[in-house]
């Protein structure tokens, strides 16, 4: 007997970023399945048994809407938590080889536009990548809730005619930036990121300008006022971030951090780890 709600189970597999859909069906009549397959052919899918190749340059959203309008449900298999399957990424062979060979490195996510964001682990520390506008930045040592500041960061300009191309990096471009940052971290002298170095204050103010650190962090770290931080940044010739005025107004002398409690889904105060 055919179910009241015939269902397509949709699992996406990728090979160097190219998707193939593994399709299975709930019990349904041959007539209903024939209609589904006919609509898939009309949409441009290339079907080989239960493996469908999507049409080039065309979204599957129209096909999903057609199915739902006909009373057919689509269930998407959720990707497992943990490191990204690197075959999701469209990469040049040389870039993929470098990524796979990278030691003590894990990629947990790479997604989005404006910004493009990625995260994972490097040498046992959390890292975060962000690209938007005309810049990309790699941060190491912080955490997801921002209760811990990064201990190292690297930012570069991404040149383009309109100044917005960084927000649309391809997999190849984003991974190339990440690999460059990792190489820089592992090969450069990092002592300027450590307290006691003569350039530590300047480095932290540059991190504030880039967005890696907040003004609240700078004030707490150096025991100065927000106004003093701004004046010192100007003295170094560091660009003042556009958020400076808002941050200055919201300085309250405390380092309160709020985040989502994963158990209750409510916003709660979180212990500040930046000590």
N, C-alpha and C positions, 0 to 999 in steps of 0.2 A: 504494500500500500504506500502511496506517495505521501510524504510528510506535508503537513499544512504549510510549512515554511521551508521549501527546498533551499539548500545552503551550498555555496561554493567555499571551500577551504583554500586559502591563498597563501602560499609560502614563497618568498622571494629568495633566490640564490643568485650570487654574483660571481663573475669571473673578470677580474681587472675592471671592476665597475660596471660591467655589462650585465643587466638583469635577465634572468630566466625565471619564469613563474612555474612552480610545481602546483598543479591544480588537482584537488580531489573533490568529490561530491558526496553529499548525504544521499541516502536512498531516494530516488526519484524516477519518474516514468521516462522511458526512452524518448517520448515526445518533448518533455521539458528539457532534457539534456540536449536534444537536437537543436532546440530553440537557442539555448545558451551558446552552443558551439557555433551556430550560424551567426549570432550577434558578435561573437569574438572574431570570426573571420571578417565580418563586415567592418569591424573596428580596425583591422589590420594586424591582429595577432597571427603569428605563424605557429601552428600547433603540430607537435610531434608527440603523439600519445598524450600523456598528462603533463608535458612540458611545453609551456607557451612562451614564445619570444615576443615582447611588446614591440609595437611599431616604432620606428625611429622618429624622434622629434615630436611625439604625440603623447599626451597624458592619458592615463587610464581612467581618469575621473568620469569622463562621459560614459564609458562602459559600465562603471559602477552605478551611475545614476539610472541607466537603462535597466540594469538588473533589478535594482530596488523598486523601480516603477512597475516591474512585472512581478513583484512579490517574492523575489529571490534574494536571500540574505548572503552577505559575504563576510566570512570570518578570517581575519588576518592573524597569522601566527606571529607571536611576539618574539623578537630577537632575544636570545639569552643575555643575562647580565654578564659583565666581565669584559675582557679585552675585545676590541673590534676584530672581526674577521677581516683580515687585510685584503681579501678579494673583493670587499665592498668598494675599495678605492681604485679609481682609474689612474694608474701610474705608468711612467716610462720604465722599461726593464731595469735601467741603471738605478733609478730612484727606489724601486721596490727592493732591489738587491741590498742597497744601503740600509733601508728601513728594517728588513728582515735580519740583517747582520748586526744591528745595533744591540749592544749588550746592556743589561740592566735598564731596559727601556720598555714601557708598556703604553699602548694607545687604547684608551677606554672609550673615546668618542671623538668624532669629527663631523660637524654638521652645521647647517644654518647659513643664512645670508644676512649681511648687514646687522650684526657681525657674523663672520665665520668664527666658530669657536671649537676648541679641542681641549682635551684633558687626558691625564694619565699619570704614570709614575716614572721617575728617572732617579736612578741610584737610591731608591727607597723613599724618595720625596715626591709629593704631589706637584704636578706642573699644570699650567693653564696657558692656552694660546688664544689670542683674540686679534682679529683683523677687521678694521672698519675704516672708511674714509680713505686717508692716504697713508695709514700706518698699520703695522702689525707689531704685536708684543708677545713675548714669551716670559712667563713668570714661574719661578721655582721656589718651593718651600712653604707656600701658603696653604689654605684649605678652602673648601667649598663655601663655608659660612662666613668667610672673611674675618674669623676670629683670630686668625694668625696671618701676619703679613708675610709676603714672599721675602726670601733672604737673598734672592738674585733675580735680575730681570734683564731683558735685552729687547730694545725696540729699534725698528728701522722704517724708513720711508718706503712706500710702495708707489713709485711714480706712475702717473697716468695723466691723460689730457684733462679729465674732469675732476680729478682729485678724489674720486669715490671708488676706484676699482678694487681697493683692498677688501671691501665688503663682499666681493664676488669671486674670491680666489677659488680656483679649481682644486681638486684633490692634489694634483701634481704640484701646484704652486704652494698650497698650504703645507704639504709635507716637506717640500724643499726648504721652506722657511724654518720649519721646526727642526729639521736636520741641521741647518746652519746654526740655529741657536744652541742646539745640544753640543755641536762641535766647538762653538765659541766658549760655552760654559766649561767644557773639559780641557780646553787648551789655553785660555787666557789667565792672567793673574787676577784672582778674585778678591784680593785683600782689601780693595777700596770699599767693599760691601760689609766690612767688619768694623765694629767699634774700635776706636783707637787709631785707625788709619787717618792721616791728615786730610784725605779727600772724602771721608765718610759722610760728613754733613752735606757736602755738595752732591754726592752720589744719591743720598736720600731725597734731597730736594729735586734732583732730576727725576727720581722715581715718582715723586708727587706730581711733577709736571706731566709725566708720561701717563699717569693714571694707575701706577702699580701700588702707590701708597696714598693714603688719605691725609688731609691736613691734620685731622685728629691724631693720627699716628705720629706725624712730624712734631706736633706740639708736645705730645707725651714723651717721645723719644729724646728730645733735646731740652725739655723743660723751659720752653719759650712760649710766647703768645703767638696767636695766629698772625697778627700784624708784623711781629718780628720775623716770622717765617717768610712772609711775603717780601719784606725788605731784604732779607738775606738772599732769597732767590734772585731778586732784581740785581743785587750786588754781584752775583756770579754770572749774570747775563742769561739766566734761565727763564724760559717762557712761563708766564703765570697761566695756569689752566683756567679755562672758562668757568669752571665750577668754583673758583676761589671765593667769590663773594657769597655764594650760597653756603659753602662750607664754613666761612668765617662767621656767618650769622648763626649757624647751628652748633658752634663750639660751646660746650657746657662744662668743660673741666672734667668730664667723666669719659670713660672709654666703654660705654655701654654698646653691646652688640646684640641684635635681635635676629632670630632665625626661626624656621618652622620646626616644631616638634613633630618628628615623623610618626609618633604614636597617636597624637591627638589632632594633628593638622593645624594647631594653633601657633600663633607667634609668641615666642617666649624669649626672655633674656638669657643670653649664652655667655658662659665664662670666656673672658678675653685671654687668649693664649699668647698674646704678643708681649711676653715679659723678657 
